[in-house]
Structure formats: structure tokens, C-alpha cells
Amino acid sequence: MVNVLILLSSFVLDSLFGDPRKLPHLIVGFGNLISTGERILNRGDYRFVKGMILTVFLVGGVTLIGVLLIFYLNIEWLKITVGAILLFYCLANRTLIKEGFAVFRALDESLDSGRERLSWIVGRETKSLSVQQVRQATFETMSENLNDGVIAPLFFFAIFGIPGALGYKMINTLDSMIGYRSVKYEQFGKFAARLDDVVNFIPARITAGLILVTGGTFKGLLFVFREGKRHKSPNAGYPEAALAYVLDCRFGGPNYYYGELIEKPFIGYNDREIESKEIKRVAVINWVSSIIFVLLIAGILWWV
């Protein structure tokens, strides 16, 4: 019952408020810890080992803090309050959808405005993207981060409670900051990137299934498993493929990252023009997918 209340409270908080920009944010704190460790350790020899040590230390540390908090909070209402706040910080669906709408609104004003706003939420270079590419990139990000910002943290909360959600978010934050195939991070971030691949394996496929269900079809399963594995990431391609199937469009293709052209395969076949109004449909897909998963987890926790 305690975990059900934590789950529902945190989801309601995220749905109402999103990221509290004027308040200290737990994930920003994670990022500061990672940045400090990276500055100290990412130099000289044995960078893979140093990156692995940093990853294990930070993931183990936040997981242990979660265990201690839950263990020592014996007052039920206090446990629910603290747990709900911590899980709330691990969720990002409202903010993700808000940023998607912001990109589309900026794009309606001008292409340069859309490119600039997109750069807030993606790692690729945006200065030379077309209108179509800006819209594609926004939808790709919204599908991938439905997993990273909702489904995966809730998946690990369902299994391991607050420690699981905190540990996952640290892994995911490490991957987003140092898990790049660049000269600077190729060795130092490799362990974090591989760990992120492992923990997202099941949630990414659950996310793809939820997108299909929300889109009103299961016929796209073969499409998702065929197209999803074409992505360089072993996980990110599956939610993208599911959304591409539901929208009957195409994602992927080559993009510039830090001045280097990265050849990425296309996902889907129909290179149709994505319309501005379609952001509303994608937002509904994200919301409904999240609600279905929350209710599913709540039901399981209630009966277990």
C-alpha cells in the first residue's frame, strides 16, 4: 500500500508540475557529481577503469542512500512523503511533452527558432536541420525519453522500490553525460554506456509495446522488432520504431554530432511530411502510455 501511494503521488506531482526549475533538482545534483568525478578522473591512462570506478561508486552510493532512507523512515506518512518526492524527481513526462510543444511552437515562428529550441533537448547539431528534420528529431526524443523519463524508472521502482529508481536515474544520467563515442569519452564513458544498455533492455521494449497499444494496434510488433534493431543503440530504436509505425512516418538517418557526421540508418519507410498538429497526437500517446503503465504497476503492487 505504501508503494502504491508513493507511485500515484509521484506521478500526479510530475503531471501537475513537471521539473521544478526554481527548486533544487535531484538529477541536477547527480549531474554535478558526475561532472566533478569526470574532471578529476578523465585524464591520463586507465580511463576505462576510472570511468567504471566512478560509475559503480555513484550508482552504488545513491542506491545505498535510497535503502537507508527507506529503512530508517519508520513513520508511514513520512516514508510516503519522502518516497513520493524522490520518485517525482525521477520522472519527466510533463517536462518532456512541454518541451516537445515548445519546439513545435518555435518552429511555427521560424526555422531558426525551432532549431534553437530543439538544441535544448537533443545531442545532435541542429543548425542545419530542415523543418522536417526538426519535427522528426522531436518525435524521436519524445519516444526515447518516454522510456528514460517514465517507463524505466517506474519499472525499477516496481521491482526494487525507491533505491531501484534512484540507481536507474544515476545510470541514465551518467550515460547522457559521458556515454559518448568521442575522443574524450570513448573509454571513460564506455562502462556507463554499456550499463545503461543493460538496464534499459526490458523497459525499452515495454515502452514500444505501450506506444503500439496506445496507437490502437499490435500489428506493428514485427515492424518494431525488425526496424528497432537497426538503431545503433540496442534499445532506443524500439520506441522510435513503434512511434514511426503508429504515425506511418520515418525517423533516423545521418546527423552531425560534435562536428562529426554520424551515419545512422533510417527507421520506417514512409518519408512523408510531418505536420505541426501531430505534436498533439504524440503528446496523447506519451500521456496514455504512462497512465497505462502506472495503473498496471499499481495493480501489481496492490495484489503482491
C-alpha positions in Angstrom: 0.0 0.0 0.0 2.9 2.4 0.8 4.5 1.8 -2.6 1.2 2.3 -4.4 0.7 5.7 -2.7 4.3 6.7 -3.5 3.8 5.7 -7.1 0.5 7.5 -7.6 1.6 10.6 -5.7 4.8 11.0 -7.6 3.0 10.6 -11.0 0.4 13.2 -10.0 3.2 15.6 -8.9 5.0 15.1 -12.2 1.8 15.5 -14.2 0.9 18.8 -12.4 4.3 20.4 -12.0 7.0 18.8 -14.2 10.6 19.7 -13.4 10.6 22.3 -10.6 13.1 24.7 -12.2 13.1 27.1 -9.2 13.8 24.4 -6.7 17.0 22.2 -6.3 16.6 19.2 -8.5 17.9 15.7 -7.6 19.0 14.9 -11.2 20.9 18.2 -11.4 22.7 17.1 -8.2 23.5 13.8 -10.0 24.9 15.8 -12.9 27.1 17.9 -10.6 28.6 14.7 -9.0 29.3 13.2 -12.4 30.9 16.4 -13.7 33.2 16.6 -10.6 34.2 13.0 -10.9 34.8 13.4 -14.7 37.1 16.4 -14.2 39.2 14.6 -11.6 39.4 11.1 -13.3 39.1 11.5 -17.0 42.7 12.1 -17.7 45.9 10.0 -18.2 45.9 6.2 -18.5 43.4 3.6 -17.5 40.4 5.8 -18.4 38.0 2.8 -18.8 38.8 1.6 -15.3 38.5 5.1 -13.9 35.1 5.5 -15.6 34.0 2.2 -14.3 35.0 3.1 -10.7 33.1 6.4 -10.9 30.0 4.7 -12.3 30.0 1.9 -9.6 30.7 4.4 -6.8 27.9 6.8 -7.8 25.3 4.2 -8.7 26.1 2.2 -5.6 26.1 5.4 -3.5 22.7 6.7 -4.5 21.2 3.2 -4.3 22.5 2.8 -0.7 21.2 6.2 0.2 17.7 5.1 -1.0 18.0 1.9 1.0 19.0 3.7 4.2 16.2 6.3 3.8 13.5 3.7 3.4 14.9 1.5 6.1 15.2 4.3 8.8 11.9 6.1 7.9 9.6 4.1 10.2 6.8 6.6 10.2 4.5 5.6 7.4 3.4 9.1 6.3 7.0 10.3 6.3 8.1 7.3 4.2 5.3 8.0 1.7 6.2 11.7 1.5 9.9 11.3 1.0 9.4 8.4 -1.4 6.9 10.3 -3.5 9.3 13.3 -3.7 12.3 11.2 -4.7 10.3 9.2 -7.3 8.8 12.5 -8.6 12.3 13.7 -9.3 13.0 10.6 -11.3 10.0 11.3 -13.6 10.0 13.7 -16.5 6.9 13.2 -18.7 5.2 16.5 -18.3 8.5 18.4 -19.0 9.2 16.1 -22.0 5.8 16.9 -23.5 6.1 20.6 -22.7 9.5 20.7 -24.4 8.1 18.9 -27.5 5.3 21.5 -27.8 7.8 24.3 -27.3 9.9 23.1 -30.2 6.9 22.9 -32.5 5.7 26.4 -31.4 9.1 27.9 -32.0 9.2 26.1 -35.4 5.9 27.7 -36.4 7.6 31.1 -35.7 10.7 30.4 -37.7 13.1 27.6 -38.7 15.9 29.2 -36.7 13.8 29.4 -33.6 12.8 25.7 -33.9 16.4 24.7 -34.4 17.4 26.7 -31.3 14.7 25.2 -29.1 15.4 21.7 -30.3 19.1 22.1 -29.3 17.8 22.2 -25.7 16.7 18.6 -25.7 18.9 16.7 -28.2 22.6 15.9 -28.6 22.8 16.3 -32.4 23.7 19.6 -34.1 20.6 21.5 -35.1 21.9 24.5 -37.0 21.4 22.9 -40.5 18.3 20.8 -39.9 15.2 21.3 -42.1 11.7 21.7 -40.8 11.0 18.1 -41.4 14.2 17.0 -39.6 13.4 19.2 -36.6 10.0 17.6 -36.2 11.4 14.1 -36.7 14.1 14.8 -34.1 11.5 16.0 -31.6 9.4 12.9 -32.0 12.4 10.6 -31.8 13.4 12.3 -28.5 9.9 12.1 -27.1 9.7 8.4 -27.8 13.1 7.6 -26.4 12.6 9.7 -23.3 9.2 8.2 -22.7 11.3 5.2 -21.7 14.1 7.1 -19.9 11.9 9.6 -18.1 8.9 7.4 -17.2 8.7 3.7 -18.1 12.2 2.7 -17.0 12.3 4.4 -13.6 8.9 3.1 -12.8 9.9 -0.4 -13.9 12.8 -0.4 -11.5 10.7 1.2 -8.8 8.2 -1.6 -9.2 10.9 -4.2 -8.7 13.3 -2.6 -6.2 11.4 0.4 -4.8 13.0 3.9 -4.4 16.6 2.5 -4.4 15.9 0.9 -7.8 14.5 4.2 -9.3 17.4 6.2 -7.9 20.0 3.8 -9.1 18.5 3.7 -12.6 18.4 7.5 -12.9 22.0 7.8 -11.9 22.9 5.2 -14.6 20.8 7.1 -17.2 22.3 10.4 -16.2 25.8 9.0 -16.5 25.1 7.7 -19.9 23.6 11.0 -21.0 26.7 12.9 -19.8 29.7 10.6 -20.5 28.3 7.8 -22.6 29.5 9.2 -26.0 31.7 7.6 -28.6 34.0 10.6 -28.8 37.7 11.0 -28.2 37.1 12.4 -24.8 34.6 9.8 -23.6 35.1 6.7 -25.7 37.0 4.9 -22.9 35.9 6.8 -19.8 32.2 6.5 -20.5 32.1 3.0 -22.1 31.2 1.2 -18.9 28.4 3.6 -18.1 27.0 3.4 -21.6 27.0 -0.4 -21.6 25.4 -0.5 -18.2 22.7 1.8 -19.5 22.2 -0.6 -22.4 21.6 -3.5 -20.0 19.2 -1.8 -17.6 17.1 -0.3 -20.5 16.8 -3.6 -22.4 13.4 -4.7 -21.0 11.9 -1.2 -20.3 12.6 0.0 -23.9 10.6 -2.9 -25.3 7.8 -2.4 -22.8 7.7 1.3 -24.0 7.5 0.2 -27.6 4.6 -2.1 -26.7 2.8 0.6 -24.8 3.1 3.0 -27.8 1.6 0.4 -30.1 -1.3 -0.3 -27.6 -1.9 3.5 -27.2 -1.8 3.8 -31.0 -4.6 1.2 -31.2 -2.6 -1.6 -32.8 -0.5 -4.7 -32.1 0.1 -5.4 -35.8 3.3 -3.4 -35.7 5.2 -5.8 -33.4 7.1 -7.4 -36.3 7.9 -3.9 -37.7 9.1 -2.8 -34.3 11.5 -5.7 -33.8 12.7 -5.5 -37.4 13.3 -1.8 -37.5 14.2 -1.3 -33.9 17.3 -3.4 -34.1 18.7 -1.2 -37.0 19.4 1.6 -34.5 22.9 1.9 -33.2 21.6 1.7 -29.7 20.3 -1.7 -28.7 17.3 -0.1 -27.0 16.5 3.4 -28.4 15.3 2.1 -31.7 12.4 0.2 -30.3 10.3 3.1 -29.0 11.2 5.1 -32.1 10.1 2.2 -34.4 6.8 1.9 -32.5 6.1 5.6 -32.9 7.2 5.5 -36.6 4.7 2.7 -37.1 1.8 4.4 -35.4 2.4 7.7 -37.2 3.3 5.9 -40.5 6.5 8.0 -40.9 10.2 7.7 -41.0 12.9 8.5 -38.4 16.6 8.3 -38.2 19.2 9.0 -40.9 22.6 10.7 -40.8 23.2 13.6 -38.3 26.1 15.7 -37.1 27.3 15.2 -33.5 30.1 17.5 -32.3 31.1 18.3 -35.8 31.2 14.7 -37.0 28.7 13.2 -39.4 27.3 10.0 -38.0 25.7 7.6 -40.4 22.5 6.3 -38.8 20.0 4.0 -40.5 16.5 5.1 -41.2 13.7 3.6 -39.2 10.5 3.2 -41.1 9.8 3.7 -44.8 7.3 6.5 -45.3 9.2 9.7 -45.7 6.1 11.8 -45.6 5.9 15.4 -44.3 5.2 15.5 -40.6 2.5 18.1 -39.8 2.7 20.6 -37.0 -0.6 19.4 -35.5 0.8 15.9 -35.0 2.6 17.0 -31.8 -0.8 16.7 -30.1 -1.2 13.1 -31.0 2.3 12.2 -29.8 1.6 14.0 -26.5 -1.5 11.9 -26.1 0.5 8.8 -26.8 3.0 9.7 -24.2 0.4 10.5 -21.6 -1.8 7.5 -22.2 1.2 5.1 -22.3 2.4 6.5 -19.0 -1.0 6.2 -17.3 -1.5 2.7 -18.5 1.9 1.7 -17.1 1.3 3.5 -13.8 -2.1 1.7 -13.3 -0.5 -1.6 -14.3 2.2 -1.3 -11.7 -0.3 0.0 -9.1 -2.4 -3.1 -9.7 0.5 -5.4 -9.4 1.8 -3.8 -6.2 -1.6 -3.9 -4.7 -2.0 -7.6 -5.1 1.5 -8.7 -4.4 
